[in-house]
Amino acid sequence: MIQSLLIANRGEIACRIIRTAREMGIRTVAVYSDADAKALHVREADEVVHIGPSPARESYLVGEKIIAAAKASRAAAIHPGYGFLSENAEFAQAVIDAGLVWVGPKPASITAMGLKDAAKTLMAEAGVPVTPGYMGANQDATFLAEQAAEIGYPVLIKAVAGGGGKGMRKVDAAADFADALASCQREATASFGNDHVLIEKYILTPRHIEVQVFGDTHGNVVHLFERDCSLQRRHQKVIEEAPAPGMNEVTRAELCAAAVRAAKAVDYVGAGTIEFIADASEGLRADRIWFMEMNTRLQVEHPVTEEITGVDLVEWQLRVASGEPLPLAQDELAIDGWAMEARLYAEDPAKGFLPSTGALELFQLPEDFGRVDTGVHEGTEVSPFYDPMIAKLIAHGETRDEARETLSEMLEDSAVWPVKTNSAFLIRALDHPDFVAGKVDTGLIGRDGDAMTAEPEPSPQALTNAAMAMVPRSLQAGFRLNAPDVRTTPFLLDGKRVDVALHGPGTDEPASAMLVAESGSVWQLSPWRAVGAAGSVAGDGAILSPMPGKIIAVDVSAGDAVTKGQRLLTLEAMKMEHTLTAPFDGIVAELNASPGEQVQVEALLARIEAAE
């Protein structure tokens, strides 16, 4: 058995791996960048090694630094987690060549499944059904447009080296193809260093179903059943569950058997996921489910599989990497109940899901009736350098309804401030009638997202309770909540005026601020006089940078007439493209952005003056 392990990752997955390694008596080594000097995974590891500046390209993505850290700390093995270098075949081979144990699949398997076009060809040869599309080497834009027209719109453009929802664009009409292709290629280059794409038919009622597979060095391959990851936003998973709702035993058997064939076709060792897309227009049927890609690593959503099978997948990874056979055979694995996972992100759904950075002055998540996997703690600084996921909340129940209700309660009991989170959005998604009924496809949020992303507001009673608690006790004497003398008093709720009902004649306005927590959201309630009525909010026409990043495209010039919703410029931050648009019809009165320019948060990029 491996005696010492370096985790070549950060955050939640690093903490997750450390937890299992500690239970197995394995010494752990964490690596960290400047931004992560005080991170939770650094505090929990037995030993730590600094590997460089905050940007991932200068630290977590530099394989030579990772291997040097392993040698310096006398680690025997390297676990890559997910993301970063986890599916980099060259890095995997370098680890092996350095005399270290690679806790992952063979480099050849990573290579075989690393490019979506080649992987689909291989899968077709192995008898695994694949989605119709173009997977060739010709990357001429005109030729690709012709292929898209031949396939028939809508189509999906996908980076061949992509993953995690990056480098993907749905195109509904030929007129939109060129812009979508260029944007997809830019994002693919920034994220994967490879701008090649494939084109495939977009399924109109798609469900994203994946199968967890596991192989060992003794020729054994098993599946651990399926997960449903259909609730997505812009191709990124929001809530995952296992098993898949509506899955019958016949379809499950055929799907899982296809996943095992896929893994055997590349001589797979370790944990992997075979991802399928299903046309659910007539329910789940084996003849309408096609291979999309294989993720040659542990998945973010692996906890739901662990919850329904009772298996610790990280333990299995470490045992298989040590040369042991799989702990269980296929007939020893079974599904127990239902599990759901929600990804809690530091982002603001009401502002287009822009990442929210800053210190977690309040970070409280319930752990008494569910599982919480996180890589942060109260006081942690959420930086703009990495993925904004701060926690995963996982619930298990005997039935789907029980798991869903428990997960919703966990989110309602969470409290994070001043960093914004998607908690209220997740609660609304869980309560959506179609999700409750198990009628989920990948377009659900796109269709009904406005209702889910509306900015949450505290109830009048919550505001009154908070405001009354802020009043000095000496002034509360004689107050009766059912008294007729109620007056409204202005307060500031996160900087915006709100009138709150206060009880008692002549009640003075309190002098201190207070946090209001309700249904998974947190606001700051401040006295009106203490902060001032004027505030410091930028004018409506000011286009501010929502976070630090790089300007990659500017679509207007000073003096241009623009219409509401028109694209002004595109910012690249946190490996994603963010489009900034005109808030109303008007004129570009000021423009302070140029392609390639690095900008800081709240930098004034442009100003729009309303048309007269």
C-alpha positions, 0 to 999 in steps of 0.5 A: 500500500502507498505510504505517502501521497502528494495531492496535485490539486487544491480546494475541496477535492484536495481536502476530500482526498486527504480525508480518505488518505488519513483514514487509511494511514497514508501521509499526505503532502499538499501543494499550494500557490500564493493565493492558497497559503492559508487554504483549508487543504494546506491546514489539513495535510501532514506536509505542505510545499509552496509551488509558485504564484497564484495563477494556475499556469504558474503553479498548479499547471506546472508539472515539473513543480509538482514532481519536484515537490513530490521528490522534496517531500519524499512522497511515493505517489501523486493523486491529481484530483480533477481539473488542472493536470488530472487528464494530462497524459504527458504529466502522467507519464512524467510522474511514472518516469520519475519513479512515482506512483500515478493514481490514475489511468494509464497515460495511453488511456488518457490519450485515447479518450482525451480528444473527443473526435478520436474517442468517438471513433474508437467507441464506435469500433468497440460497439458503443453507440455515438452521437451523429456529427462531424469529427474530422481534422478539417478545421476550416471555418467555411467547411465546418459551417457546411458540415453543420448545415448538413447535420441540421440545426441546432448543432453543438460546437465542442472543443475536442480537448474540452471538458467542464462545459468550457469550449461548447456552444449551441448554435440554432441557425446558420447566421450565428455559426461564425460568431459561435465558432470563433468564441468557442475556439477562443475559449478552447485555446485559453482553457486547453491550448487546443482550438480544434472542434467537432460538430454534433447534432444537438438533441432537442430533449437531451438528458445527460446520463453518465456511468461510473466505471472502475478498472484494476491492473488485474483485468477487472472492470466494473460499473457502479451504476449511473448518475443523472447530471441533466440539470445544467446551465451553459453545459455546466452541471448544477445538481447531480443525482443517482440513480437516474429518474425514470431509468428501468432495469433493462435500459440500465443493464444495456447502458452500464454494459456499454460503459464497461465495454468502453472502459475495456476498449482502452484497457482502463485502470482506476476511476473513470466516467463514461458520459452519455446523452439521451434523447428523452422525448419518449423516456429513457430507451437504450436505442436513444442513448449515445456516447459523448465522452469519457472523463479519465479521472474522478468526477466532481459528482462522485459523492452521489455514487458513493452514497448509493453504493457505500463505496469510497471511490478515493480508497479504491483509487489508492488501492488499485494504484497500489496494485490491489484488485478491485475490492468488490465484484460486479455482483457485490455492488447494488443501489441503496436509496437515492442521493443528490448533490448541489454545487455551491458556487461563489457567484451572483445568479442575479448578475449573470452568475458572475463570480463573487470574490472576497473574504468569507466573513460568515461561512456556515453549512449544515453537516448534521443531516447531510454531507458537506465537501468543502475546501474553504472555511470562515475567513478564507479569501475567495480569489479570482484565480480559480473555479468559484465552487466553494462547497458540495452539499450531498443528501441521501434518502430512501427515496428521491423525494426524501433526498431532494427535500433534505438537500433543499433543507441543507441549502436553506440552513446555509449562511455565507456572507458577504460573498454571494452564492447561488444557494437561492437559485439551487433551492428554486431549481430543486423546487421546480415542478419539472425537477420534482417530477423527475422530468429534467432535461439539459434545457430546463434552466435555459427555459425557466432560468429567469424565475430561478435567478431572480435576486432573493429578498428577505421576507418582511417578517425577517426584516422586522425581526432583524431591525427590532433586534438591533434596537437597544434593549432599553428602547425595547421596554414595553414593546409589544409585537401585536401593538397597533403603533407600528411605523415604517423606518428606512434602512439600507439592505445591501446598500439599497433602501428598504422600509421596515416595520418597527413596533413601538411609538417613537422607536429610534433608529438603531446605530449598528448593522446586522446580518439577515439570514433566510432561505440560504441567503444573507443580507446586511441591514444597516441604519439609514442615517449611519450609511447615508442616503446618497450611497456610492452606487455607480450611475446606471450607464456605467459599465464596470468590470465585474471581476479582474480579467482580460478584455478579449473583444471590444465590439463598439467605439466611442460615439456609437449608438447602441441598443439595450442588450447589445454586446459591448465587450467581452471579458475573460476571467476564471477561464470563462468568457463574460459578455457585457451588454448595454443596459439601455438604448443610448450612445457610447459616451466613454470607452476605456477598454481595448483588446488584450488589456488586463483590468481590475474589478469595478474598473470603468470600462465604458459609459452609456448615455441614454438616447434622448 
